[in-house]
């Protein structure tokens, strides 16, 4: 089995409209690399030039923000669910 990744609407044009993608991965960084292999350019939307998660992107593993776990080194296992959530800004 693999990790289920929920793709946010703004990134679905990069995944051919798919809202969910399944990938075998050992950790979040590996997942990002494999996503980029299948959907070129996706990594650049998630990770900056230093290899860090972009400040306006949140990645949740089973509901937990990976920034409060081990970041991109957070281990994944079969059956995990990952949500990619772009930050939303706005005002009145």
Beta strands, then each sheet from edge to edge (+ up, - down):
strand 1: 3-6
strand 2: 20-23
strand 3: 57-61
strand 4: 64-65
strand 5: 81-86
sheet 1: 2+ 1- 5- 3+ 4-
end
